């Protein structure tokens, strides 16, 4: 018997963070994330809609340690953390 998981693909706008977030799930597991700062949905879809697998891996590795009342709040927080992480990583690359 082959088990097929249900896949969902949902886009949220987080007003407090001024960003669109795309969340792809298989069952309850997050398998895809993409985001774009700003409220222009057309820009988000045309330029930032592809899954960022590094962000997905980052989120899934810290998901149990992030505070938030909802999954989308935890995802939004993880995106902020990932942003600051990549800034620090890239800055370190340029100082060598």
MOPAC internal coordinates of N, CA, C and O (Angstrom, degrees):
PM7 1SCF
backbone

  N    0.0000 0     0.00 0     0.00 0    0    0    0
  C    1.4496 1     0.00 0     0.00 0    1    0    0
  C    1.5255 1   109.28 1     0.00 0    2    1    0
  O    1.2310 1   120.47 1   -48.13 1    3    2    1
  N    1.3227 1   116.71 1   131.87 1    3    2    1
  C    1.4519 1   122.82 1   179.08 1    5    3    2
  C    1.5237 1   108.55 1   -97.83 1    6    5    3
  O    1.2310 1   121.35 1   -52.94 1    7    6    5
  N    1.3281 1   115.02 1   127.06 1    7    6    5
  C    1.4601 1   120.02 1   176.96 1    9    7    6
  C    1.5126 1   108.70 1   -97.94 1   10    9    7
  O    1.2310 1   120.84 1   -51.12 1   11   10    9
  N    1.2985 1   116.00 1   128.88 1   11   10    9
  C    1.4540 1   120.73 1   179.73 1   13   11   10
  C    1.5148 1   108.19 1  -113.59 1   14   13   11
  O    1.2310 1   120.26 1   -54.19 1   15   14   13
  N    1.3404 1   117.10 1   125.81 1   15   14   13
  C    1.4551 1   119.32 1   179.49 1   17   15   14
  C    1.5269 1   110.03 1   -86.30 1   18   17   15
  O    1.2310 1   121.68 1   -30.32 1   19   18   17
  N    1.2819 1   114.39 1   149.68 1   19   18   17
  C    1.4642 1   120.64 1   179.47 1   21   19   18
  C    1.5244 1   108.17 1   -80.61 1   22   21   19
  O    1.2310 1   120.87 1   -50.53 1   23   22   21
  N    1.3101 1   115.94 1   129.47 1   23   22   21
  C    1.4591 1   121.75 1  -179.92 1   25   23   22
  C    1.5248 1   108.80 1  -105.67 1   26   25   23
  O    1.2310 1   121.26 1   -47.08 1   27   26   25
  N    1.3234 1   115.20 1   132.92 1   27   26   25
  C    1.4648 1   119.19 1   174.98 1   29   27   26
  C    1.5186 1   108.79 1  -123.07 1   30   29   27
  O    1.2310 1   121.07 1   -29.06 1   31   30   29
  N    1.3096 1   115.56 1   150.94 1   31   30   29
  C    1.4603 1   122.63 1  -179.22 1   33   31   30
  C    1.5233 1   106.52 1  -136.40 1   34   33   31
  O    1.2310 1   120.81 1   -72.28 1   35   34   33
  N    1.3353 1   116.05 1   107.72 1   35   34   33
  C    1.4640 1   121.32 1  -173.23 1   37   35   34
  C    1.5163 1   109.99 1  -126.30 1   38   37   35
  O    1.2310 1   120.76 1   -40.10 1   39   38   37
  N    1.3155 1   116.15 1   139.90 1   39   38   37
  C    1.4608 1   121.91 1   175.58 1   41   39   38
  C    1.5207 1   108.89 1  -112.66 1   42   41   39
  O    1.2310 1   121.21 1   -44.95 1   43   42   41
  N    1.3347 1   115.28 1   135.05 1   43   42   41
  C    1.4613 1   123.00 1   179.39 1   45   43   42
  C    1.5218 1   108.74 1  -120.99 1   46   45   43
  O    1.2310 1   120.76 1   -29.62 1   47   46   45
  N    1.3256 1   116.14 1   150.38 1   47   46   45
  C    1.4591 1   120.34 1   167.40 1   49   47   46
  C    1.5165 1   106.87 1  -113.02 1   50   49   47
  O    1.2310 1   120.64 1   -57.93 1   51   50   49
  N    1.3284 1   116.37 1   122.07 1   51   50   49
  C    1.4551 1   122.46 1  -179.90 1   53   51   50
  C    1.5219 1   107.56 1  -101.72 1   54   53   51
  O    1.2310 1   121.18 1   -78.47 1   55   54   53
  N    1.3178 1   115.35 1   101.53 1   55   54   53
  C    1.4585 1   121.22 1  -174.46 1   57   55   54
  C    1.5292 1   112.37 1   -59.30 1   58   57   55
  O    1.2310 1   120.50 1   136.42 1   59   58   57
  N    1.3361 1   116.65 1   -43.58 1   59   58   57
  C    1.4665 1   120.89 1  -176.76 1   61   59   58
  C    1.5249 1   112.20 1   -62.38 1   62   61   59
  O    1.2310 1   120.25 1   148.64 1   63   62   61
  N    1.3150 1   117.14 1   -31.36 1   63   62   61
  C    1.4615 1   121.85 1   179.85 1   65   63   62
  C    1.5240 1   112.68 1  -100.98 1   66   65   63
  O    1.2310 1   120.72 1   175.15 1   67   66   65
  N    1.3328 1   116.22 1    -4.85 1   67   66   65
  C    1.4640 1   122.39 1  -179.89 1   69   67   66
  C    1.5306 1   110.80 1    53.12 1   70   69   67
  O    1.2310 1   121.20 1  -124.96 1   71   70   69
  N    1.3417 1   115.32 1    55.04 1   71   70   69
  C    1.4621 1   118.54 1  -179.84 1   73   71   70
  C    1.5152 1   111.60 1  -150.03 1   74   73   71
  O    1.2310 1   121.79 1   -29.80 1   75   74   73
  N    1.3254 1   114.19 1   150.20 1   75   74   73
  C    1.4599 1   122.02 1   169.12 1   77   75   74
  C    1.5266 1   107.41 1   -93.16 1   78   77   75
  O    1.2310 1   121.11 1   -38.73 1   79   78   77
  N    1.3246 1   115.48 1   141.27 1   79   78   77
  C    1.4598 1   121.33 1   177.51 1   81   79   78
  C    1.5266 1   108.20 1  -130.95 1   82   81   79
  O    1.2310 1   121.17 1   -50.18 1   83   82   81
  N    1.3190 1   115.36 1   129.82 1   83   82   81
  C    1.4695 1   121.74 1   173.72 1   85   83   82
  C    1.5287 1   107.36 1  -102.26 1   86   85   83
  O    1.2310 1   120.84 1   -51.34 1   87   86   85
  N    1.3297 1   116.00 1   128.66 1   87   86   85
  C    1.4611 1   121.76 1   179.36 1   89   87   86
  C    1.5227 1   108.62 1  -123.65 1   90   89   87
  O    1.2310 1   120.92 1   -59.25 1   91   90   89
  N    1.3211 1   115.85 1   120.75 1   91   90   89
  C    1.4589 1   121.85 1   176.59 1   93   91   90
  C    1.5314 1   106.48 1  -109.32 1   94   93   91
  O    1.2310 1   121.32 1   -50.72 1   95   94   93
  N    1.3338 1   115.07 1   129.28 1   95   94   93
  C    1.4579 1   120.55 1  -179.06 1   97   95   94
  C    1.5206 1   110.25 1  -125.17 1   98   97   95
  O    1.2310 1   121.40 1   -33.69 1   99   98   97
  N    1.3167 1   114.92 1   146.31 1   99   98   97
  C    1.4635 1   121.89 1   165.31 1  101   99   98
  C    1.5157 1   104.22 1  -112.44 1  102  101   99
  O    1.2310 1   121.03 1   -70.28 1  103  102  101
  N    1.3120 1   115.64 1   109.72 1  103  102  101
  C    1.4602 1   119.88 1  -170.53 1  105  103  102
  C    1.5193 1   108.21 1    65.05 1  106  105  103
  O    1.2310 1   120.29 1    59.23 1  107  106  105
  N    1.3209 1   117.05 1  -120.77 1  107  106  105
  C    1.4684 1   120.86 1   178.29 1  109  107  106
  C    1.5170 1   112.45 1  -104.00 1  110  109  107
  O    1.2310 1   120.08 1   179.50 1  111  110  109
  N    1.3330 1   117.45 1    -0.50 1  111  110  109
  C    1.4630 1   121.86 1  -176.91 1  113  111  110
  C    1.5259 1   110.83 1   -89.51 1  114  113  111
  O    1.2310 1   120.30 1   -50.17 1  115  114  113
  N    1.3375 1   117.03 1   129.83 1  115  114  113
  C    1.4598 1   121.94 1   177.81 1  117  115  114
  C    1.5273 1   108.43 1   -76.48 1  118  117  115
  O    1.2310 1   120.99 1   -59.87 1  119  118  117
  N    1.3345 1   115.72 1   120.13 1  119  118  117
  C    1.4657 1   121.51 1  -179.38 1  121  119  118
  C    1.5278 1   112.15 1  -117.31 1  122  121  119
  O    1.2310 1   120.09 1   175.11 1  123  122  121
  N    1.3161 1   117.43 1    -4.89 1  123  122  121
  C    1.4560 1   120.49 1   179.76 1  125  123  122
  C    1.5086 1   111.66 1  -154.50 1  126  125  123
  O    1.2310 1   120.58 1   -44.34 1  127  126  125
  N    1.3305 1   116.50 1   135.66 1  127  126  125
  C    1.4612 1   122.53 1   174.96 1  129  127  126
  C    1.5209 1   109.01 1  -139.40 1  130  129  127
  O    1.2310 1   121.53 1   -36.60 1  131  130  129
  N    1.3097 1   114.68 1   143.40 1  131  130  129
  C    1.4597 1   122.04 1   172.61 1  133  131  130
  C    1.5287 1   105.97 1  -149.98 1  134  133  131
  O    1.2310 1   120.75 1   -28.43 1  135  134  133
  N    1.3386 1   116.17 1   151.57 1  135  134  133
  C    1.4636 1   118.16 1   179.08 1  137  135  134
  C    1.5184 1   110.33 1  -152.34 1  138  137  135
  O    1.2310 1   121.99 1   -16.62 1  139  138  137
  N    1.3222 1   113.79 1   163.38 1  139  138  137
  C    1.4609 1   121.65 1   177.53 1  141  139  138
  C    1.5175 1   108.04 1  -151.33 1  142  141  139
  O    1.2310 1   120.88 1   -50.45 1  143  142  141
  N    1.3271 1   115.92 1   129.55 1  143  142  141
  C    1.4665 1   119.92 1   174.40 1  145  143  142
  C    1.5254 1   108.64 1   -71.32 1  146  145  143
  O    1.2310 1   120.92 1   -34.67 1  147  146  145
  N    1.3070 1   115.85 1   145.33 1  147  146  145
  C    1.4534 1   121.02 1   178.81 1  149  147  146
  C    1.5097 1   112.00 1   102.22 1  150  149  147
  O    1.2310 1   121.57 1   -15.16 1  151  150  149
  N    1.3143 1   114.60 1   164.84 1  151  150  149
  C    1.4615 1   119.32 1  -173.90 1  153  151  150
  C    1.5316 1   113.78 1  -101.43 1  154  153  151
  O    1.2310 1   119.85 1  -172.17 1  155  154  153
  N    1.3340 1   117.89 1     7.83 1  155  154  153
  C    1.4627 1   120.71 1  -178.57 1  157  155  154
  C    1.5310 1   109.71 1   -83.79 1  158  157  155
  O    1.2310 1   120.96 1   -80.05 1  159  158  157
  N    1.3220 1   115.77 1    99.95 1  159  158  157
  C    1.4559 1   121.48 1  -176.10 1  161  159  158
  C    1.5299 1   111.69 1   -63.56 1  162  161  159
  O    1.2310 1   119.90 1   142.10 1  163  162  161
  N    1.3285 1   117.80 1   -37.90 1  163  162  161
  C    1.4618 1   120.06 1  -179.25 1  165  163  162
  C    1.5280 1   111.63 1   -63.72 1  166  165  163
  O    1.2310 1   120.03 1   141.17 1  167  166  165
  N    1.3253 1   117.54 1   -38.83 1  167  166  165
  C    1.4719 1   120.88 1   176.04 1  169  167  166
  C    1.5162 1   110.01 1   -64.45 1  170  169  167
  O    1.2310 1   120.85 1   136.77 1  171  170  169
  N    1.3191 1   115.98 1   -43.23 1  171  170  169
  C    1.4612 1   120.39 1   178.16 1  173  171  170
  C    1.5242 1   110.69 1   -55.77 1  174  173  171
  O    1.2310 1   120.39 1   128.86 1  175  174  173
  N    1.3183 1   116.85 1   -51.14 1  175  174  173
  C    1.4657 1   121.38 1  -176.94 1  177  175  174
  C    1.5293 1   111.37 1   -66.34 1  178  177  175
  O    1.2310 1   120.04 1   138.98 1  179  178  177
  N    1.3114 1   117.53 1   -41.02 1  179  178  177
  C    1.4651 1   119.29 1  -174.81 1  181  179  178
  C    1.5295 1   113.64 1   -79.61 1  182  181  179
  O    1.2310 1   119.68 1   153.80 1  183  182  181
  N    1.3465 1   118.22 1   -26.20 1  183  182  181
  C    1.4634 1   119.46 1  -172.83 1  185  183  182
  C    1.5283 1   115.25 1  -121.83 1  186  185  183
  O    1.2310 1   119.41 1   160.13 1  187  186  185
  N    1.3278 1   118.73 1   -19.87 1  187  186  185
  C    1.4660 1   120.52 1  -171.99 1  189  187  186
  C    1.5291 1   113.83 1  -130.11 1  190  189  187
  O    1.2310 1   119.51 1  -166.09 1  191  190  189
  N    1.3035 1   118.54 1    13.91 1  191  190  189
  C    1.4651 1   122.21 1  -172.00 1  193  191  190
  C    1.5292 1   113.58 1   -80.91 1  194  193  191
  O    1.2310 1   120.16 1   161.63 1  195  194  193
  N    1.3190 1   117.29 1   -18.37 1  195  194  193
  C    1.4643 1   120.39 1  -179.33 1  197  195  194
  C    1.5260 1   110.43 1   -67.66 1  198  197  195
  O    1.2310 1   121.07 1   -34.66 1  199  198  197
  N    1.3173 1   115.57 1   145.34 1  199  198  197
  C    1.4565 1   121.78 1  -178.41 1  201  199  198
  C    1.5302 1   110.02 1   -65.08 1  202  201  199
  O    1.2310 1   121.12 1   -45.76 1  203  202  201
  N    1.3243 1   115.47 1   134.24 1  203  202  201
  C    1.4656 1   122.75 1   174.31 1  205  203  202
  C    1.5336 1   106.41 1   -99.71 1  206  205  203
  O    1.2310 1   120.74 1   -83.52 1  207  206  205
  N    1.3189 1   116.19 1    96.48 1  207  206  205
  C    1.4631 1   120.18 1  -173.97 1  209  207  206
  C    1.5273 1   112.66 1   -69.32 1  210  209  207
  O    1.2310 1   119.73 1   152.78 1  211  210  209
  N    1.3198 1   118.11 1   -27.22 1  211  210  209
  C    1.4707 1   119.85 1   174.15 1  213  211  210
  C    1.5229 1   110.14 1   -64.88 1  214  213  211
  O    1.2310 1   120.60 1   139.85 1  215  214  213
  N    1.3203 1   116.46 1   -40.15 1  215  214  213
  C    1.4624 1   120.65 1   176.86 1  217  215  214
  C    1.5247 1   110.93 1   -66.05 1  218  217  215
  O    1.2310 1   120.19 1   139.62 1  219  218  217
  N    1.3238 1   117.24 1   -40.38 1  219  218  217
  C    1.4720 1   121.28 1   177.78 1  221  219  218
  C    1.5250 1   109.80 1   -59.83 1  222  221  219
  O    1.2310 1   120.25 1   131.79 1  223  222  221
  N    1.3310 1   117.14 1   -48.21 1  223  222  221
  C    1.4648 1   120.66 1   179.20 1  225  223  222
  C    1.5230 1   111.08 1   -61.44 1  226  225  223
  O    1.2310 1   120.45 1   137.67 1  227  226  225
  N    1.3337 1   116.74 1   -42.33 1  227  226  225
  C    1.4614 1   121.14 1   178.59 1  229  227  226
  C    1.5264 1   109.97 1   -60.68 1  230  229  227
  O    1.2310 1   120.43 1   130.09 1  231  230  229
  N    1.3285 1   116.78 1   -49.91 1  231  230  229
  C    1.4621 1   120.22 1  -179.47 1  233  231  230
  C    1.5248 1   111.61 1   -59.53 1  234  233  231
  O    1.2310 1   120.40 1   131.36 1  235  234  233
  N    1.3146 1   116.84 1   -48.64 1  235  234  233
  C    1.4639 1   119.65 1  -176.89 1  237  235  234
  C    1.5272 1   112.14 1   -65.29 1  238  237  235
  O    1.2310 1   119.98 1   154.25 1  239  238  237
  N    1.3400 1   117.65 1   -25.75 1  239  238  237
  C    1.4608 1   119.44 1   179.42 1  241  239  238
  C    1.5252 1   112.67 1   -79.43 1  242  241  239
  O    1.2310 1   120.00 1   157.69 1  243  242  241
  N    1.3299 1   117.60 1   -22.31 1  243  242  241
  C    1.4685 1   119.98 1  -178.61 1  245  243  242
  C    1.5256 1   113.47 1  -115.84 1  246  245  243
  O    1.2310 1   119.66 1   179.41 1  247  246  245
  N    1.3104 1   118.25 1    -0.59 1  247  246  245
  C    1.4689 1   122.14 1  -171.60 1  249  247  246
  C    1.5204 1   113.58 1   -53.84 1  250  249  247
  O    1.2310 1   119.96 1   140.83 1  251  250  249
  N    1.3060 1   117.68 1   -39.17 1  251  250  249
  C    1.4693 1   119.91 1  -177.51 1  253  251  250
  C    1.5275 1   112.62 1   -73.25 1  254  253  251
  O    1.2310 1   120.24 1   166.70 1  255  254  253
  N    1.3244 1   117.14 1   -13.30 1  255  254  253
  C    1.4651 1   121.26 1  -177.48 1  257  255  254
  C    1.5236 1   113.88 1  -105.06 1  258  257  255
  O    1.2310 1   120.27 1  -176.42 1  259  258  257
  N    1.3215 1   117.09 1     3.58 1  259  258  257
  C    1.4657 1   120.89 1  -177.87 1  261  259  258
  C    1.5258 1   109.38 1   -97.74 1  262  261  259
  O    1.2310 1   121.48 1   -44.55 1  263  262  261
  N    1.3152 1   114.77 1   135.45 1  263  262  261
  C    1.4633 1   119.27 1   177.91 1  265  263  262
  C    1.5277 1   109.60 1   -88.11 1  266  265  263
  O    1.2310 1   121.34 1   -32.66 1  267  266  265
  N    1.3020 1   115.03 1   147.34 1  267  266  265
  C    1.4512 1   121.81 1   178.27 1  269  267  266
  C    1.5117 1   108.70 1   164.54 1  270  269  267
  O    1.2310 1   120.91 1   -30.52 1  271  270  269
  N    1.3200 1   115.87 1   149.48 1  271  270  269
  C    1.4686 1   120.34 1  -178.64 1  273  271  270
  C    1.5192 1   112.79 1   -77.77 1  274  273  271
  O    1.2310 1   120.42 1   154.81 1  275  274  273
  N    1.3167 1   116.81 1   -25.19 1  275  274  273
  C    1.4610 1   121.09 1  -177.93 1  277  275  274
  C    1.5240 1   109.04 1  -132.34 1  278  277  275
  O    1.2310 1   121.21 1   -16.61 1  279  278  277
  N    1.3118 1   115.29 1   163.39 1  279  278  277
  C    1.4572 1   119.41 1   178.01 1  281  279  278
  C    1.5258 1   111.16 1   -62.17 1  282  281  279
  O    1.2310 1   119.77 1   139.86 1  283  282  281
  N    1.3209 1   118.03 1   -40.14 1  283  282  281
  C    1.4664 1   119.62 1  -178.50 1  285  283  282
  C    1.5263 1   110.76 1   -67.08 1  286  285  283
  O    1.2310 1   119.44 1   147.74 1  287  286  285
  N    1.3306 1   118.67 1   -32.26 1  287  286  285
  C    1.4684 1   120.56 1   174.01 1  289  287  286
  C    1.5262 1   110.14 1   -65.04 1  290  289  287
  O    1.2310 1   120.12 1   139.12 1  291  290  289
  N    1.3282 1   117.38 1   -40.88 1  291  290  289
  C    1.4658 1   121.07 1   178.89 1  293  291  290
  C    1.5329 1   110.37 1   -67.72 1  294  293  291
  O    1.2310 1   120.25 1   141.80 1  295  294  293
  N    1.3231 1   117.13 1   -38.20 1  295  294  293
  C    1.4651 1   120.20 1   177.06 1  297  295  294
  C    1.5251 1   110.29 1   -64.70 1  298  297  295
  O    1.2310 1   120.33 1   135.58 1  299  298  297
  N    1.3178 1   116.97 1   -44.42 1  299  298  297
  C    1.4610 1   121.19 1   178.98 1  301  299  298
  C    1.5301 1   110.58 1   -60.07 1  302  301  299
  O    1.2310 1   120.28 1   136.06 1  303  302  301
  N    1.3233 1   117.07 1   -43.94 1  303  302  301
  C    1.4640 1   121.07 1   177.40 1  305  303  302
  C    1.5252 1   110.62 1   -62.43 1  306  305  303
  O    1.2310 1   120.48 1   137.64 1  307  306  305
  N    1.3203 1   116.69 1   -42.36 1  307  306  305
  C    1.4683 1   120.56 1   178.98 1  309  307  306
  C    1.5230 1   111.03 1   -62.22 1  310  309  307
  O    1.2310 1   120.16 1   143.20 1  311  310  309
  N    1.3246 1   117.30 1   -36.80 1  311  310  309
  C    1.4678 1   120.03 1   178.03 1  313  311  310
  C    1.5244 1   110.45 1   -63.84 1  314  313  311
  O    1.2310 1   119.79 1   137.73 1  315  314  313
  N    1.3354 1   118.01 1   -42.27 1  315  314  313
  C    1.4691 1   120.66 1   175.21 1  317  315  314
  C    1.5251 1   110.00 1   -59.69 1  318  317  315
  O    1.2310 1   120.13 1   133.05 1  319  318  317
  N    1.3209 1   117.35 1   -46.95 1  319  318  317
  C    1.4691 1   121.32 1   179.71 1  321  319  318
  C    1.5250 1   110.79 1   -60.48 1  322  321  319
  O    1.2310 1   120.49 1   135.53 1  323  322  321
  N    1.3215 1   116.67 1   -44.47 1  323  322  321
  C    1.4580 1   121.60 1  -179.86 1  325  323  322
  C    1.5297 1   110.61 1   -63.28 1  326  325  323
  O    1.2310 1   120.51 1   139.34 1  327  326  325
  N    1.3061 1   116.64 1   -40.66 1  327  326  325
  C    1.4655 1   121.33 1   178.49 1  329  327  326
  C    1.5282 1   110.35 1   -59.54 1  330  329  327
  O    1.2310 1   120.32 1   130.74 1  331  330  329
  N    1.3390 1   116.99 1   -49.26 1  331  330  329
  C    1.4631 1   120.10 1  -179.67 1  333  331  330
  C    1.5249 1   111.52 1   -66.76 1  334  333  331
  O    1.2310 1   120.23 1   144.52 1  335  334  333
  N    1.3281 1   117.17 1   -35.48 1  335  334  333
  C    1.4600 1   121.16 1   176.09 1  337  335  334
  C    1.5296 1   110.66 1   -61.87 1  338  337  335
  O    1.2310 1   120.02 1   131.55 1  339  338  337
  N    1.3268 1   117.56 1   -48.45 1  339  338  337
  C    1.4663 1   120.14 1  -177.74 1  341  339  338
  C    1.5267 1   111.50 1   -67.01 1  342  341  339
  O    1.2310 1   120.06 1   145.90 1  343  342  341
  N    1.3425 1   117.49 1   -34.10 1  343  342  341
  C    1.4649 1   119.57 1   175.52 1  345  343  342
  C    1.5214 1   110.66 1   -62.20 1  346  345  343
  O    1.2310 1   120.43 1   133.03 1  347  346  345
  N    1.3410 1   116.79 1   -46.97 1  347  346  345
  C    1.4652 1   120.99 1  -179.84 1  349  347  346
  C    1.5253 1   110.83 1   -64.13 1  350  349  347
  O    1.2310 1   120.30 1   137.34 1  351  350  349
  N    1.3294 1   117.03 1   -42.66 1  351  350  349
  C    1.4646 1   121.41 1   179.29 1  353  351  350
  C    1.5270 1   111.01 1   -61.48 1  354  353  351
  O    1.2310 1   120.84 1   133.33 1  355  354  353
  N    1.3324 1   116.00 1   -46.67 1  355  354  353
  C    1.4589 1   119.76 1  -178.33 1  357  355  354
  C    1.5273 1   111.50 1   -68.49 1  358  357  355
  O    1.2310 1   120.24 1   143.89 1  359  358  357
  N    1.3150 1   117.15 1   -36.11 1  359  358  357
  C    1.4791 1   120.14 1   176.88 1  361  359  358
  C    1.5279 1   110.16 1   -62.91 1  362  361  359
  O    1.2310 1   120.19 1   138.31 1  363  362  361
  N    1.3094 1   117.25 1   -41.69 1  363  362  361
  C    1.4638 1   121.82 1   179.78 1  365  363  362
  C    1.5338 1   109.73 1   -63.88 1  366  365  363
  O    1.2310 1   119.77 1   142.27 1  367  366  365
  N    1.3236 1   118.04 1   -37.73 1  367  366  365
  C    1.4678 1   120.87 1   178.88 1  369  367  366
  C    1.5260 1   111.03 1   -62.34 1  370  369  367
  O    1.2310 1   120.71 1   144.79 1  371  370  369
  N    1.3346 1   116.26 1   -35.21 1  371  370  369
  C    1.4624 1   120.47 1  -175.25 1  373  371  370
  C    1.5147 1   112.67 1   -85.41 1  374  373  371
  O    1.2310 1   119.43 1   171.47 1  375  374  373
  N    1.3293 1   118.69 1    -8.53 1  375  374  373
  C    1.4604 1   120.44 1  -179.89 1  377  375  374
  C    1.5164 1   112.50 1   -97.38 1  378  377  375
  O    1.2310 1   120.01 1   178.77 1  379  378  377
  N    1.3179 1   117.58 1    -1.23 1  379  378  377
  C    1.4760 1   120.66 1   179.90 1  381  379  378
  C    1.4951 1   110.99 1   -85.95 1  382  381  379
  O    1.2310 1   120.10 1   180.00 1  383  382  381

